[in-house]
Amino acid sequence: MPTLPSLLSEDIATWYDEAEQARQAGQVDTAQRLLDRILARAPNHVGALYAYGVLAFQSKQMESAQSWIERAIEVQPDPALYNLLCLIQIRLGALANARQTAQWGLALQPDLPSLNYFLALVLQVQGHAGEAALAYRRVLELEPDHQLAHANLGAVANHLGELDEAERHLRHALELDPAYLGARSNLATVLQATGRYEEAWPYFEDRWANMVDEEGRPTPERPHVALPQWNGENPNVSRRANGMPVRGPRLLVFHEQGFGDSLQFVRYLPLALEHFSQVGYICPQPLKPLYEQSFGQRWPGVVVLDNVEPNFDEWDWYCPLMSLPMAFGTQLDNIPAFTYLYADAGRAAAWHTRLAALPNPDLPRVGVVWAGGHSGFTADKVRSITSAQMAPLLAMPHIRWISLQKTDDPAKRPDPAVDACLTNWMDEIDDFAAHGCANREP
């Protein structure tokens, strides 16, 4: 006859098997009830602690999941537990903790592909491109067809300027999954960097797969519009509405990505008038005054619209702003090169007067920016620095430093010591035309 401890052990094993079956079947309440029964008898049952962590993870309760897995690790350090904890910490954005967790787990099992991958991913997001590349190569030594490792190593190699390697890994990722849009988007940037624009543009149409909003959250879907996208074909559309005469086709262009992208690519709006009677651009407010004064008199067919949903019945075709280069068949030898942005003469004169009124007018005036926008964007970590890092440069004498830094992120504003080295009027600037500054006294 079994002893009492043996009976208890058999009961716990049975409950655990039933809990796992319930969890895998999506019967969360049943699984939790059985796990509670186990932990009441055996508070350090690693399997039950792990299972509770998995349940919390699956229900997106990341803090709770982290707590359960940490309890399990205290009882029994195991690579599989470190693996899940690392993933949880990545989801929480606790990258420093995730990096340490990965290193602890790999000390126990250096050849675990998933934990090597998580370490590489953390290094990449933290901006340590060289170390991330080494870690991704280690993943591929262990698992040669690890699709995500190929795709991410391609992106890292691109960042490091190793374009041949980047293309090789991205194409391998696409061989493993031709529908992997993130790899297609990254391959587009590699092909663009090598000047192979014609080959790049179709891949670039999947750029939304890698887009994030200002908080760094994925925004993977392109605009859904009840109009055909213009890809450079003859629009050949005429419309008669409400008894009015036939009019030519009209193109609606959507803004996308950042202000800098818009400033570069709006050069295509006047060119689109060769195909359309009117081109409307849905424009972020900070750019609208500049575009209105630049396009209004020179190309009256270009209409700058408020950043709200338009009346689609007034338009025949649409095109995302950064798809226009593909529509025009842009290559290195035909990139549009003409003046398309203009400063208002009155405002320019007012700024000239204001700058001339500063002390020591003979000092060279140098504008300075130290950070980009979209703080949650991974690439921002490698294109932005803090104002404190600029301090040695700004301390140089005999230069009038003019701040051109505009940001909604308090961490990117100049600290008091740096601000004392700057002429900083940026809090007065509302848009890219410096609207409202022309009438200020120097």
VOGU-3710 file (C-alpha; in Angstrom, 3 decimals, decimal comma):
1> mptlpsllse> 0,000/0,000/0,000  1,489/3,393/-0,981  2,592/5,708/1,771  0,846/9,042/2,256  3,645/11,128/0,609  3,501/8,864/-2,415  -0,239/9,363/-2,673  0,236/13,111/-2,487  2,913/12,960/-5,159  0,629/10,970/-7,446
11> diatwydeae> -2,206/13,417/-6,861  0,013/16,378/-7,743  1,253/14,694/-10,914  -2,324/13,968/-11,968  -3,465/17,514/-11,223  -0,511/18,916/-13,145  -1,268/16,791/-16,218  -4,922/17,842/-16,063  -3,913/21,510/-15,643  -1,670/21,325/-18,709
21> qarqagqvdt> -4,451/19,729/-20,749  -6,865/22,444/-19,630  -4,381/25,219/-20,377  -3,680/23,915/-23,868  -7,427/23,613/-24,474  -7,946/27,238/-23,439  -9,815/26,304/-20,263  -8,093/28,929/-18,147  -10,347/28,754/-15,078  -9,968/24,984/-14,840
31> aqrlldrila> -6,212/25,204/-15,250  -5,911/27,862/-12,559  -8,054/25,880/-10,135  -5,840/22,808/-10,554  -2,634/24,880/-10,279  -3,925/26,484/-7,072  -4,543/23,002/-5,683  -0,962/21,988/-6,533  0,620/25,113/-5,025  -1,431/24,733/-1,855
41> rapnhvgaly> 0,241/21,346/-1,352  3,633/22,124/-2,963  4,354/25,888/-3,044  7,656/25,346/-4,869  6,305/23,151/-7,658  8,297/24,527/-10,602  5,923/23,175/-13,229  2,926/24,879/-11,614  4,791/28,167/-11,193  5,875/28,005/-14,843
51> aygvlafqsk> 2,350/27,162/-15,998  0,938/30,124/-14,098  3,547/32,323/-15,764  2,543/31,009/-19,183  -1,144/31,666/-18,450  -0,355/35,235/-17,424  1,820/35,711/-20,510  -0,910/34,405/-22,813  -3,409/36,804/-21,248  -0,896/39,687/-21,729
61> qmesaqswie> -0,488/40,205/-17,956  3,252/40,677/-18,288  4,050/41,913/-14,778  2,243/38,919/-13,291  3,961/36,562/-15,737  7,346/37,957/-14,769  6,631/37,421/-11,076  5,591/33,773/-11,557  8,641/32,909/-13,684  11,016/34,651/-11,273
71> raievqpdpa> 9,555/32,517/-8,479  10,141/29,396/-10,571  13,766/30,396/-11,240  14,366/30,878/-7,512  13,380/27,246/-7,034  15,144/25,802/-10,062  17,282/27,921/-12,418  16,639/26,454/-15,830  17,392/27,741/-19,366  13,759/27,335/-20,445
81> lynllcliqi> 12,646/29,552/-17,562  15,235/32,200/-18,408  14,072/31,975/-22,017  10,475/32,855/-21,156  11,506/35,491/-18,611  13,677/37,185/-21,243  10,756/37,312/-23,690  8,485/38,741/-20,988  11,013/41,450/-20,162  11,355/42,331/-23,851
91> rlgalanarq> 7,572/42,747/-24,040  7,740/44,961/-20,953  10,475/47,072/-22,532  12,856/46,203/-19,694  15,759/45,726/-22,091  18,608/45,929/-19,577  16,940/43,237/-17,463  16,249/41,117/-20,555  19,890/41,312/-21,580  21,031/40,157/-18,135
101> taqwglalqp> 18,449/37,371/-18,101  19,623/36,124/-21,506  23,222/36,083/-20,332  22,306/34,130/-17,181  20,368/31,586/-19,221  23,123/31,206/-21,799  25,628/30,573/-19,030  23,590/27,419/-18,335  22,949/26,458/-21,971  25,065/28,397/-24,486
111> dlpslnyfla> 23,603/26,605/-27,510  19,936/27,520/-26,949  18,942/29,233/-30,243  15,919/31,119/-28,887  17,839/32,698/-26,000  20,690/33,669/-28,320  18,080/35,256/-30,580  16,525/37,226/-27,712  19,971/38,497/-26,700  20,649/39,591/-30,278
121> lvlqvqghag> 17,273/41,312/-30,486  17,874/43,239/-27,254  21,317/44,336/-28,438  19,815/45,502/-31,731  17,052/47,531/-30,068  19,557/49,044/-27,635  21,590/50,272/-30,601  24,585/47,925/-30,186  24,667/46,955/-33,850  28,078/45,277/-33,884
131> eaalayrrvl> 27,331/43,081/-30,879  23,871/42,294/-32,269  25,411/41,139/-35,553  27,714/38,742/-33,707  24,800/37,393/-31,671  22,625/36,867/-34,759  25,489/35,030/-36,473  25,666/32,758/-33,426  21,936/32,020/-33,804  22,486/31,051/-37,434
141> elepdhqlah> 25,358/28,761/-36,491  22,910/26,906/-34,260  19,876/27,150/-36,551  20,871/28,017/-40,152  17,302/28,638/-41,338  16,208/30,850/-38,433  14,100/33,242/-40,473  13,914/36,115/-37,990  17,652/35,973/-37,370  18,327/36,261/-41,107
151> anlgavanhl> 15,904/39,163/-41,436  17,223/41,057/-38,412  20,856/40,412/-39,278  20,051/41,865/-42,687  18,727/45,020/-41,049  21,732/45,260/-38,711  24,214/44,688/-41,539  22,474/47,427/-43,510  22,924/49,773/-40,563  26,616/48,849/-40,403
161> geldeaerhl> 27,012/49,572/-44,121  27,637/45,918/-44,972  25,190/45,975/-47,877  26,180/42,712/-49,573  25,716/40,777/-46,344  22,467/42,604/-45,647  21,040/41,691/-49,043  22,143/38,063/-48,703  20,418/37,550/-45,349  17,253/39,409/-46,330
171> rhaleldpay> 16,914/37,368/-49,513  17,425/34,177/-47,475  14,641/35,280/-45,127  12,375/35,808/-48,134  13,268/32,413/-49,546  12,045/30,942/-46,248  8,884/33,060/-46,349  8,188/35,121/-49,497  5,324/36,894/-47,707  7,559/38,277/-44,920
181> lgarsnlatv> 6,766/41,958/-45,406  9,284/43,244/-42,876  12,124/41,616/-44,804  10,763/43,008/-48,074  10,744/46,506/-46,583  14,309/46,191/-45,314  15,480/44,789/-48,642  14,036/47,898/-50,286  16,297/50,149/-48,208  19,340/48,031/-49,082
191> lqatgryeea> 18,557/48,201/-52,793  18,003/51,948/-52,529  21,353/52,350/-50,791  23,037/50,565/-53,703  21,259/52,780/-56,240  19,055/49,984/-57,619  15,889/52,060/-57,410  13,871/50,310/-60,092  14,303/46,994/-58,265  13,722/48,604/-54,868
201> wpyfedrwan> 10,382/50,363/-55,391  8,108/47,274/-55,430  9,685/46,071/-52,168  9,341/49,587/-50,737  5,563/49,272/-51,087  5,698/47,018/-48,019  7,350/49,673/-45,843  4,319/49,800/-43,536  5,373/46,455/-42,077  8,231/48,227/-40,257
211> mvdeegrptp> 6,522/51,490/-39,358  5,890/52,592/-35,782  4,021/55,517/-34,298  5,534/58,215/-32,082  5,396/55,857/-29,093  7,223/53,097/-30,930  4,105/50,944/-31,409  3,794/49,060/-34,713  1,485/50,578/-37,326  1,735/47,843/-39,943
221> erphvalpqw> -1,205/48,657/-42,216  -1,140/50,917/-45,271  -4,068/53,347/-45,743  -7,355/51,726/-46,735  -8,860/53,983/-49,370  -11,851/53,382/-51,638  -9,882/54,686/-54,621  -7,399/53,043/-56,982  -3,742/53,703/-56,219  -1,941/55,573/-58,946
231> ngenpnvsrr> 1,245/53,792/-59,955  2,236/55,940/-62,907  -0,293/54,762/-65,478  -2,350/57,167/-67,606  -5,179/58,136/-65,231  -7,514/58,735/-68,200  -10,498/59,473/-65,961  -13,065/62,178/-66,493  -15,877/62,939/-64,108  -19,183/64,750/-64,533
241> angmpvrgpr> -20,833/65,645/-61,238  -24,057/67,510/-60,495  -24,450/68,656/-64,063  -21,017/70,312/-64,095  -18,734/70,047/-67,147  -16,381/67,142/-67,480  -13,218/67,668/-65,415  -9,823/66,001/-65,470  -8,723/63,334/-62,996  -7,699/64,334/-59,481
251> llvfheqgfg> -5,066/62,734/-57,263  -5,206/62,570/-53,471  -1,806/62,153/-51,787  -1,517/60,863/-48,220  1,167/62,057/-45,816  3,272/59,344/-44,242  6,219/59,023/-41,881  8,030/62,104/-40,547  8,363/65,772/-41,418  11,749/65,206/-43,038
261> dslqfvrylp> 10,302/62,577/-45,381  7,577/64,989/-46,380  10,034/67,824/-47,032  11,981/65,519/-49,353  9,133/63,922/-51,256  6,661/66,776/-51,802  8,860/67,686/-54,778  6,719/65,169/-56,684  3,446/67,039/-56,114  4,001/69,661/-58,869
271> lalehfsqvg> 5,191/66,911/-61,224  1,921/65,036/-60,719  0,100/67,981/-62,331  1,413/66,650/-65,644  -1,105/63,812/-65,215  -3,851/65,300/-63,026  -5,940/68,435/-63,078  -5,572/68,746/-59,304  -3,293/67,195/-56,695  -4,366/67,314/-53,044
281> yicpqplkpl> -1,921/66,605/-50,219  -3,217/65,730/-46,740  -0,706/67,670/-44,707  0,354/67,829/-41,043  -0,343/71,292/-39,635  3,304/72,278/-38,911  4,131/71,904/-42,625  0,969/73,440/-44,073  1,954/77,161/-44,077  5,291/76,420/-45,753
291> yeqsfgqrwp> 3,674/74,323/-48,470  0,862/76,803/-49,048  3,307/79,649/-49,629  5,624/77,445/-51,720  3,050/75,846/-54,016  0,096/78,256/-53,975  1,124/80,831/-56,606  3,520/78,670/-58,615  1,396/75,527/-58,914  -2,224/76,426/-58,099
301> gvvvldnvep> -3,285/72,889/-58,991  -1,539/71,641/-55,830  -3,963/71,910/-52,916  -2,689/71,548/-49,346  -5,412/69,913/-47,264  -5,968/69,764/-43,526  -4,922/66,526/-41,854  -8,457/65,138/-41,609  -10,331/62,508/-43,580  -11,282/64,026/-46,943
311> nfdewdwycp> -14,384/63,625/-49,067  -13,244/60,779/-51,300  -15,989/61,520/-53,828  -13,970/64,561/-54,910  -10,982/62,452/-55,937  -10,325/59,763/-58,544  -6,977/58,285/-57,534  -4,826/58,209/-54,436  -1,141/57,682/-53,748  0,880/57,561/-50,501
321> lmslpmafgt> 3,489/60,312/-50,650  6,469/57,985/-50,680  5,004/55,808/-53,427  5,279/58,733/-55,870  8,936/57,936/-56,729  7,817/54,512/-57,974  4,951/56,039/-59,930  7,434/58,324/-61,691  9,965/55,537/-62,284  12,624/57,373/-60,285
331> qldnipafty> 16,215/56,269/-60,769  19,510/57,891/-59,813  19,715/59,838/-63,076  16,214/61,327/-62,967  15,665/62,310/-59,319  13,691/65,565/-59,515  16,115/68,409/-58,846  14,439/71,820/-58,824  13,507/74,472/-56,299  10,126/73,701/-54,815
341> lyadagraaa> 10,228/75,211/-51,295  10,388/78,961/-50,769  10,808/81,148/-47,700  8,459/84,072/-47,292  10,493/87,202/-48,043  8,906/89,229/-45,234  9,528/86,612/-42,591  13,071/86,046/-43,847  13,780/89,773/-43,524  12,352/89,830/-40,009
351> whtrlaalpn> 14,565/86,959/-38,949  17,587/88,620/-40,554  16,920/91,757/-38,523  16,446/89,803/-35,327  19,672/87,858/-35,776  21,610/91,006/-36,652  20,472/92,607/-33,382  22,210/89,956/-31,276  25,385/90,970/-29,403  28,640/90,549/-31,313
361> pdlprvgvvw> 27,016/90,505/-34,751  30,317/89,570/-36,387  30,312/86,108/-34,797  29,521/83,270/-37,213  26,009/82,004/-36,630  25,648/78,201/-36,631  22,337/76,390/-36,344  22,356/73,155/-34,365  20,011/70,188/-33,945  20,930/67,157/-31,830
371> agghsgftad> 17,890/64,891/-31,917  15,249/63,572/-34,268  11,589/62,931/-33,685  9,758/59,692/-32,895  11,591/58,834/-29,690  10,045/55,365/-29,660  11,531/54,527/-33,058  14,513/52,161/-32,834  16,510/54,176/-35,373  16,138/57,286/-33,234
381> kvrsitsaqm> 18,593/55,807/-30,747  21,356/56,006/-33,338  20,476/59,395/-34,836  19,854/61,367/-31,639  22,129/62,441/-28,822  21,442/64,353/-25,629  22,054/68,054/-25,323  24,628/67,257/-22,622  26,651/65,347/-25,211  26,664/68,512/-27,292
391> apllamphir> 28,007/70,581/-24,406  31,738/70,406/-25,339  30,946/71,639/-28,843  28,616/74,391/-27,660  31,240/75,602/-25,169  33,494/76,610/-28,062  33,939/80,390/-28,020  33,568/82,834/-30,888  30,511/81,100/-32,343  26,882/82,147/-32,029
401> wislqktddp> 25,030/78,860/-31,596  21,387/79,022/-32,737  19,108/76,200/-31,583  16,938/74,723/-34,327  15,833/71,844/-32,089  12,087/71,297/-31,873  10,695/68,392/-29,856  7,727/67,231/-27,826  9,976/64,901/-25,830  11,161/66,638/-22,629
411> akrpdpavda> 14,266/64,423/-22,565  15,441/66,036/-25,805  15,150/69,611/-24,641  18,414/71,370/-23,728  19,364/71,229/-20,070  19,953/74,610/-18,353  23,736/74,526/-18,788  23,454/73,846/-22,510  20,603/76,290/-22,996  22,832/79,035/-21,601
421> cltnwmdeid> 25,166/78,484/-24,587  22,369/78,788/-27,121  20,250/81,448/-28,682  17,014/79,535/-28,407  13,775/80,889/-29,848  12,264/77,544/-30,724  9,412/77,773/-28,220  8,096/80,624/-30,388  8,088/78,527/-33,554  4,790/76,883/-34,444
431> dfaahgcanr> 5,523/75,590/-37,944  8,140/75,275/-40,657  7,347/78,688/-42,107  8,146/80,335/-38,732  4,585/81,618/-38,837  3,845/84,507/-36,520  7,484/85,571/-36,021  7,651/88,253/-38,708  6,047/90,916/-36,559  8,055/90,322/-33,395
441> ep> 10,450/92,972/-32,206  14,127/91,934/-32,247
//
